[in-house]
Amino acid sequence: MTMPIPLETERLVIRRFQDADLDPFYSYRNDTDVAKYQNWSIPFPREEAKERIKEMKSVAPGAPGVMCQLAVELQATCEMVGDVAFWLDKREPRRATIGCTLARAYWRQGLALEAVSRLLDYLFTEHNIHRVVADCDPDNTASFRLLERLGFRREGHFVESFWLGDHWGDEYYYGILEREWKK
Ligand SMILES: CC(C)(COP(=O)(O)OP(=O)(O)OC[C@H]1O[C@@H](n2cnc3c(N)ncnc32)[C@H](O)[C@@H]1OP(=O)(O)O)[C@@H](O)C(=O)NCCC(=O)NCCS
């Protein structure tokens, strides 16, 4: 199977993490607006950021059950502005889950749309994925608008699905099939 990473788009390169990504990665992981609906808490330690980068440098993209996070870089300036993540389900490896995070300064410029579109092309083509899913907090408008713009279908609204430290949070669940994406 070919693994054509880096992936290119009009404005972006989606590539493996590098040691030099530590500063931007550590910085947006510690931004309260970026972390608001995510599964990490602030402060996100620098050591943990370093460890994650080390891990992602050696991970095999598409190994079932293993999360692969790729850095998103602006072609024009070579700045690392965020990441996309995906993992193939261990028991059903033709099903993948995705996520995307950008540093706040780069929001609302269509960059996530561009990055995740390319990621979906990659998953459906290179990994023969049948179905891609994503979940998000119903208050995370940016996230579900992005998914809906990409053609994902809202398939579930799980009520009080997980404990957020002081209250139970709901969750939206989205999916898209290969044939729907290719259409
Ligand atoms: C979610 C996130 C990646 C979106 O990135 P982005 O680059 O700003 O998104 P885009 O500019 O590509 O916009 C995609 C669509 O979502 C819409 N959108 C983006 N942010 C929005 C917001 N805050 N409110 C309403 N709509 C929004 C855009 O208008 C666009 O739809 P349109 O083309 O119909 O106008 C970004 O907000 C982010 O990194 N958030 C923090 C991390 C996070 O919560 N990630 C999701 C976890 S699954």
The ligand as an SDF file (V2000), in Angstrom:
LIG
                    3D

 48 50  0  0  0  0  0  0  0  0999 V2000
  -13.1130   23.2050   14.3730 C   0  0  0  0  0  0  0  0  0  0  0  0
  -11.9920   23.9620   13.6550 C   0  0  0  0  0  0  0  0  0  0  0  0
  -10.9010   22.9530   13.2500 C   0  0  0  0  0  0  0  0  0  0  0  0
  -12.5660   24.6510   12.3960 C   0  0  0  0  0  0  0  0  0  0  0  0
  -11.4850   25.2540   11.7030 O   0  0  0  0  0  0  0  0  0  0  0  0
  -11.6350   26.4430   10.6660 P   0  0  0  0  0  0  0  0  0  0  0  0
  -10.4080   26.4360    9.8130 O   0  0  0  0  0  0  0  0  0  0  0  0
  -11.9600   27.6970   11.3760 O   0  0  0  0  0  0  0  0  0  0  0  0
  -12.8790   26.0010    9.7880 O   0  0  0  0  0  0  0  0  0  0  0  0
  -13.1540   26.4970    8.3040 P   0  0  0  0  0  0  0  0  0  0  0  0
  -12.7250   27.9280    8.1530 O   0  0  0  0  0  0  0  0  0  0  0  0
  -12.5690   25.5210    7.3340 O   0  0  0  0  0  0  0  0  0  0  0  0
  -14.7470   26.4570    8.2260 O   0  0  0  0  0  0  0  0  0  0  0  0
  -15.4820   25.2890    7.9040 C   0  0  0  0  0  0  0  0  0  0  0  0
  -16.9810   25.6000    7.9920 C   0  0  0  0  0  0  0  0  0  0  0  0
  -17.3380   25.7820    9.3570 O   0  0  0  0  0  0  0  0  0  0  0  0
  -17.8830   27.0860    9.5600 C   0  0  0  0  0  0  0  0  0  0  0  0
  -17.3790   27.5850   10.8500 N   0  0  0  0  0  0  0  0  0  0  0  0
  -16.1020   27.5530   11.2920 C   0  0  0  0  0  0  0  0  0  0  0  0
  -16.0270   28.1050   12.5110 N   0  0  0  0  0  0  0  0  0  0  0  0
  -17.2960   28.4880   12.8310 C   0  0  0  0  0  0  0  0  0  0  0  0
  -17.8740   29.1100   13.9690 C   0  0  0  0  0  0  0  0  0  0  0  0
  -17.1130   29.4640   15.0320 N   0  0  0  0  0  0  0  0  0  0  0  0
  -19.2070   29.3380   13.9710 N   0  0  0  0  0  0  0  0  0  0  0  0
  -19.9750   28.9790   12.9140 C   0  0  0  0  0  0  0  0  0  0  0  0
  -19.4970   28.3840   11.7940 N   0  0  0  0  0  0  0  0  0  0  0  0
  -18.1560   28.1420   11.7720 C   0  0  0  0  0  0  0  0  0  0  0  0
  -17.3640   27.9180    8.4180 C   0  0  0  0  0  0  0  0  0  0  0  0
  -18.2050   29.0260    8.1610 O   0  0  0  0  0  0  0  0  0  0  0  0
  -17.3580   26.8990    7.2930 C   0  0  0  0  0  0  0  0  0  0  0  0
  -18.6420   26.6900    6.7700 O   0  0  0  0  0  0  0  0  0  0  0  0
  -19.0990   27.4390    5.3870 P   0  0  0  0  0  0  0  0  0  0  0  0
  -18.0460   27.0760    4.3790 O   0  0  0  0  0  0  0  0  0  0  0  0
  -20.4390   26.8550    5.1330 O   0  0  0  0  0  0  0  0  0  0  0  0
  -19.1150   28.8920    5.6890 O   0  0  0  0  0  0  0  0  0  0  0  0
  -11.3780   25.0560   14.5570 C   0  0  0  0  0  0  0  0  0  0  0  0
  -12.4160   25.8880   15.0070 O   0  0  0  0  0  0  0  0  0  0  0  0
  -10.6090   24.5040   15.7490 C   0  0  0  0  0  0  0  0  0  0  0  0
   -9.4400   24.1360   15.6400 O   0  0  0  0  0  0  0  0  0  0  0  0
  -11.2740   24.4720   16.9330 N   0  0  0  0  0  0  0  0  0  0  0  0
  -10.6260   23.9950   18.1590 C   0  0  0  0  0  0  0  0  0  0  0  0
  -10.3750   22.5280   18.1290 C   0  0  0  0  0  0  0  0  0  0  0  0
  -11.6720   21.7350   17.9900 C   0  0  0  0  0  0  0  0  0  0  0  0
  -12.6150   21.9330   18.7510 O   0  0  0  0  0  0  0  0  0  0  0  0
  -11.6600   20.8110   17.0440 N   0  0  0  0  0  0  0  0  0  0  0  0
  -12.7800   19.9540   16.7480 C   0  0  0  0  0  0  0  0  0  0  0  0
  -12.7320   18.7720   17.5690 C   0  0  0  0  0  0  0  0  0  0  0  0
  -13.4730   17.3840   16.7520 S   0  0  0  0  0  0  0  0  0  0  0  0
  1  2  1  0
  2  3  1  0
  2  4  1  0
  2 36  1  0
  4  5  1  0
  5  6  1  0
  6  7  2  0
  6  8  1  0
  6  9  1  0
  9 10  1  0
 10 11  2  0
 10 12  1  0
 10 13  1  0
 13 14  1  0
 14 15  1  0
 15 16  1  0
 15 30  1  0
 16 17  1  0
 17 18  1  0
 17 28  1  0
 18 19  1  0
 18 27  1  0
 19 20  2  0
 20 21  1  0
 21 22  1  0
 21 27  2  0
 22 23  1  0
 22 24  2  0
 24 25  1  0
 25 26  2  0
 26 27  1  0
 28 29  1  0
 28 30  1  0
 30 31  1  0
 31 32  1  0
 32 33  2  0
 32 34  1  0
 32 35  1  0
 36 37  1  0
 36 38  1  0
 38 39  2  0
 38 40  1  0
 40 41  1  0
 41 42  1  0
 42 43  1  0
 43 44  2  0
 43 45  1  0
 45 46  1  0
 46 47  1  0
 47 48  1  0
M  END
$$$$
